[in-house]
Each structure stands twice: as structure tokens, then as C-alpha cells.
Amino acid sequence: MRRPFIYFLLFLISLIILTLWWPINDSTCDAEAFLSSKTQKFQVQAAKVIVQPWRGKHHVYGVFMVPNEYKESPFFVLTVKGFGNECAKPFGYKQYYDGISAAPGTHLLREYIRTRTALRLILQGLYNQLNDKNNWTLTYPRP
């Protein structure tokens, strides 16, 4: 009876380790090449950051106030210190998110990082770094 329990416990621990530390990169562009290129870029810092991965999926994100001229941009790069870079396509524009209203000529964009990635960073002791809105940046190519 004791042996199956030990095997199950080892399996569960292995599954947790694989889930938290498995590298995931399903970006549609090469973020490093774009960031190191000499093309003109526009950067915007997060207006607000929410880090509550214990609440489940979609509770680790930054809210960014982006000028309307970047609505049609083909992509942007999200950079979070400790996490790295990730390419994404802009979608989901709003004028109001989480108590923040967009200024005239701008819109708000909410950009997420994976819950398991956030948990990994928190377990590494980077919660304060992840929760600092100055560590979240969106980089757009200039139109």
C-alpha cells in the first residue's frame, strides 16, 4: 500500500516541476532581433500591474496606455524584468480598465503573462520585481 503512494507522490512532484519550469515560447516574431535592431521604436511603461496568480488564469497582467496611432501595429514586444520578452499582436482596446481611464488620443491595452510563469518567478523570489509597474514595458515599431 505504501509503495503506490510513493510512486504517485513522485509523479505529482515531477508534474509540478515540469509545469513550472518548462520553457515556453510561442511568440509569432523574434523579439530579441526586433529589440536589437536599429529600427525606430516606441516604448510605453505600464500604468498598472496586477499580480495575483493564486486567483487562477488571467490574473497576472499589466495595463498600458498606448497612443491611438499604434492600434494598427502588426505586433509589439512585452518586456518584463526577470521574465524576458514576448511578441504579441495588439487586440482588446478599451477606454477603461481596473480604475484607469484612457487619456484623450490613447487607448488601454491589457497584456498578460502566463500564470505558471508568474508562479515560477514568485518562487524564485521575484514577486516585488514582477509587481513593479516600472519593470513592464511594451515596445512598438514606429509607424
C-alpha positions as CSV (number, residue, x, y, z in Angstrom):
1,M,0.0,0.0,0.0
2,R,2.8,2.4,0.8
3,R,4.7,1.9,-2.5
4,P,1.9,3.1,-4.8
5,F,1.6,6.2,-2.7
6,I,5.3,7.0,-3.1
7,Y,5.1,6.5,-6.8
8,F,2.1,8.8,-7.0
9,L,3.8,11.4,-4.9
10,L,6.9,11.3,-7.2
11,F,4.7,11.6,-10.2
12,L,2.9,14.6,-8.8
13,I,6.1,16.3,-7.8
14,S,7.6,15.7,-11.3
15,L,4.5,17.1,-13.0
16,I,4.6,20.2,-10.9
17,I,8.3,20.8,-11.7
18,L,7.7,20.3,-15.4
19,T,4.7,22.7,-15.3
20,L,6.6,25.4,-13.5
21,W,10.0,25.2,-15.2
22,W,9.2,24.1,-18.7
23,P,10.3,26.9,-21.1
24,I,7.5,28.3,-23.2
25,N,8.0,30.5,-26.2
26,D,5.2,30.5,-28.7
27,S,5.8,34.1,-29.9
28,T,5.0,34.9,-33.5
29,C,8.1,37.0,-34.0
30,D,11.7,37.2,-32.9
31,A,11.6,39.7,-30.0
32,E,15.4,39.7,-29.5
33,A,16.1,40.5,-33.1
34,F,13.5,43.3,-33.1
35,L,14.8,44.9,-29.9
36,S,18.4,44.8,-31.0
37,S,17.6,46.2,-34.5
38,K,18.2,49.8,-35.4
39,T,14.6,50.4,-36.4
40,Q,12.9,53.2,-34.6
41,K,10.8,52.0,-31.6
42,F,8.2,53.5,-29.3
43,Q,8.1,52.3,-25.7
44,V,5.4,52.7,-23.1
45,Q,5.5,51.7,-19.4
46,A,2.6,50.0,-17.6
47,A,0.1,52.3,-15.9
48,K,-0.9,49.5,-13.5
49,V,0.2,45.9,-12.8
50,I,-1.9,43.1,-11.3
51,V,0.0,40.0,-9.9
52,Q,-2.4,37.6,-8.3
53,P,-1.7,34.1,-9.8
54,W,-3.3,32.3,-6.9
55,R,-6.6,33.5,-8.2
56,G,-6.1,31.4,-11.4
57,K,-5.7,32.2,-15.1
58,H,-5.6,35.8,-16.3
59,H,-4.7,37.4,-13.1
60,V,-1.1,38.5,-13.9
61,Y,-1.1,41.4,-16.3
62,G,-0.1,45.0,-17.0
63,V,-2.4,47.8,-18.2
64,F,-0.8,50.1,-20.7
65,M,-1.9,53.5,-22.1
66,V,-1.0,53.4,-25.8
67,P,-1.5,56.3,-28.3
68,N,-4.2,55.5,-30.9
69,E,-1.7,55.6,-33.8
70,Y,-0.4,52.2,-32.6
71,K,-3.7,50.4,-32.9
72,E,-2.9,49.1,-36.3
73,S,0.6,48.0,-35.4
74,P,1.4,44.4,-36.6
75,F,3.0,43.4,-33.3
76,F,4.6,44.7,-30.1
77,V,7.1,43.2,-27.6
78,L,6.2,42.8,-23.9
79,T,9.3,43.0,-21.7
80,V,9.1,42.2,-18.0
81,K,12.3,42.2,-15.9
82,G,13.0,38.7,-14.8
83,F,10.6,37.2,-17.3
84,G,12.2,38.3,-20.6
85,N,10.5,39.3,-23.9
86,E,7.5,38.1,-25.7
87,C,5.9,39.2,-29.0
88,A,2.2,39.6,-29.4
89,K,-0.4,41.2,-31.6
90,P,-2.4,44.0,-30.1
91,F,-6.1,43.4,-29.6
92,G,-8.8,44.2,-27.0
93,Y,-8.7,48.0,-26.9
94,K,-10.7,49.7,-24.2
95,Q,-11.1,53.1,-22.6
96,Y,-11.4,51.9,-19.1
97,Y,-9.7,49.0,-17.2
98,D,-9.3,48.4,-13.4
99,G,-9.9,52.0,-12.3
100,I,-7.8,53.6,-15.1
101,S,-9.3,55.8,-17.8
102,A,-7.6,56.4,-21.1
103,A,-6.4,59.9,-21.8
104,P,-7.7,61.6,-25.0
105,G,-6.0,60.2,-28.1
106,T,-5.0,57.0,-26.3
107,H,-6.5,53.5,-25.5
108,L,-5.8,51.0,-22.8
109,L,-4.3,47.6,-23.6
110,R,-4.1,44.7,-21.0
111,E,-1.3,42.3,-21.6
112,Y,-0.9,39.1,-19.7
113,I,1.9,36.7,-18.8
114,R,1.2,33.1,-18.1
115,T,0.2,32.1,-14.6
116,R,2.7,29.3,-14.4
117,T,5.5,31.7,-15.4
118,A,4.4,34.2,-12.7
119,L,4.4,31.4,-10.1
120,R,7.9,30.3,-11.2
121,L,9.1,33.9,-10.8
122,I,7.5,34.3,-7.4
123,L,9.0,31.0,-6.2
124,Q,12.4,32.4,-7.4
125,G,11.8,35.4,-5.1
126,L,10.9,38.0,-7.8
127,Y,7.4,38.9,-6.6
128,N,8.4,42.6,-5.9
129,Q,10.1,42.9,-9.2
130,L,7.1,41.4,-11.0
131,N,4.7,43.6,-9.2
132,D,6.6,46.9,-10.0
133,K,4.9,48.6,-12.9
134,N,8.3,50.2,-14.0
135,N,9.5,46.7,-14.9
136,W,6.8,46.2,-17.5
137,T,7.3,47.7,-21.0
138,L,5.6,47.5,-24.4
139,T,7.8,48.2,-27.4
140,Y,6.2,49.0,-30.8
141,P,7.8,49.6,-34.1
142,R,7.4,53.2,-35.2
143,P,4.7,53.6,-38.0
